[in-house]
């Protein structure tokens, strides 16, 4: 049970006084209203009153200055601990009041907090902050000085359920300390989780609480107590971004991605102009819908009748592609809005990215009035291959497939296109989002979720406009389709001014990392990783359990593959005795069963075939990692053909397991790797890391989607 009325009364008083923070007693009262334990304490306004309170509470005590103008009490000399008798309390009162006045002249001093001193236990921090992308988040980590030094913290969206709270506690690197080490009793994890959930509910109910620090929280075997409470208030923290409902998004996005008619505003007959390139791509790309060039100075462009204004076009228009200078966009968008277009594709730059935020805001306001969704501005356009739609001034692309990709950067978008062509990776869509004045990754995910032409979504982004909405959508989508994200700017988030420890800790990439993982997103650390995941994940069957077995012809590769498995969270199966015996029937005496299974380099094709077949046949083995070493005894293409054959044989029997391969050798291994990849075995030459990374990404998705049965070794 919570007491919202008590918190409302306190926050009303704070607002009436124009304060941006709560005093310590107010913070304690807010905590009490949400079931968050704090030590016994009382407020003293005189030294004698402090002594009386200390004796009533029980010595020893802690004294803390209470002032709305002093947030960092320790820095002000406003905290004294371990005061064990009346004289120490009396002197301490005078000392910290004097320190506070010296620290900040004119500071309002409400009094001195007399708090029972708690002993033993482990100090942790539990806090909340209003993140620019994700809104209200909760944090957990080791407390006191350690939190500043180690920054060992986990984050979740608020409110957090009990399961999520426990995963936060177990998710820090120092979690073993909380479980009890060297004879120490474990802390009460349930009590800690209750504090996390209580705080998450508090900041959700009262979003004007911009930052909350419970630091330290003293965790013991018998409970968890917030020793120090710091709460900051900011009405701006309660503001939420504009959000569209799922049906609204789909209504617009279906018209944008599958338009019956497209208008090109700024279409040109002159080669080299953006408006000419867009027209050529639409016409030459095979788009079957109507194409309407808009240009007041032309009668016809590329054999299409041109119109002075989009309002002159007969019939409906679903999408307007803008290829005109930024300053002309508002007037043209007004006309497009009156025409009833669903989407405005703003290719031009010169908006928010150049500091012209007012123009961008004006364009968004026009779009909102007319119910138009904006893609961009400052983009290369977009592709949707099922409709043969290349609404872009860049290279056309028409290789259909199940991968949908988006990028915030035009350069990254072209890298995506080039890789897709080079790797023969068919795509359903490539979309530029640019400034994300309106349409963002959340809208795209909502469309791709129900798009039968899309099996996996991969996104490059520099930020999230509405991270909470994205996380909620991604969590739903990732249950059905893998979502891969490359978040740029991983190292540029740290220098953020904050009024609390939690605020400072939240100013780094760990927030993105934790919350994206919480949402089931597969995070890529680099562009090539994102593209390789997008290419490889759809090819691999979903694993049914965690047991991975390495079969290799080279001991050195086996060691590196083992390291890669650990790095990517894969579980190397402990080979049971009967399976060990079965493997040994096929490998030479100087080989090694175990895991990796080392068949040695001089073995003929039959050894590879038999051991791989054994791994596929055994129900206890859930995935195979193959390491090949180029020899004349088993040449690369012989290896590739036998692997693809044996994998196909088992697929025909209904046995589908992910198989990846690392090939070491001369240049022939390149062709062999391509042969395997084309047949559903993710294979790479000259690297042990990449195939395991793709398998690890598939496993991360399978776990998030709840597909693993965690079959035990029998």
Beta strands, then each sheet from edge to edge (+ up, - down):
strand 1: 41-44
strand 2: 61-66
strand 3: 79-83
strand 4: 111-116
strand 5: 122-131
strand 6: 135-142
strand 7: 153-157
strand 8: 209-220
strand 9: 223-226
strand 10: 229-233
strand 11: 261-265
strand 12: 290-294
strand 13: 300-301
strand 14: 304-307
strand 15: 319-322
strand 16: 343-346
strand 17: 373-376
strand 18: 381-384
strand 19: 389-392
strand 20: 400-407
strand 21: 427-432
strand 22: 456-461
strand 23: 482-487
strand 24: 522-524
strand 25: 547-552
strand 26: 571-572
strand 27: 597-598
strand 28: 623-629
strand 29: 658-664
strand 30: 682-685
sheet 1: 1+ 4- 2+ 3-
sheet 2: 7+ 6- 5+ 8- 9+
sheet 3: 7+ 6- 5+ 8- 10+
sheet 4: 13+ 14- 12- 11- 15- 16- 17-
sheet 5: 19+ 18- 21+ 20+ 22+ 23+ 24+
sheet 6: 26+ 25+ 27+
sheet 7: 26+ 25+ 28+ 29+ 30+
end
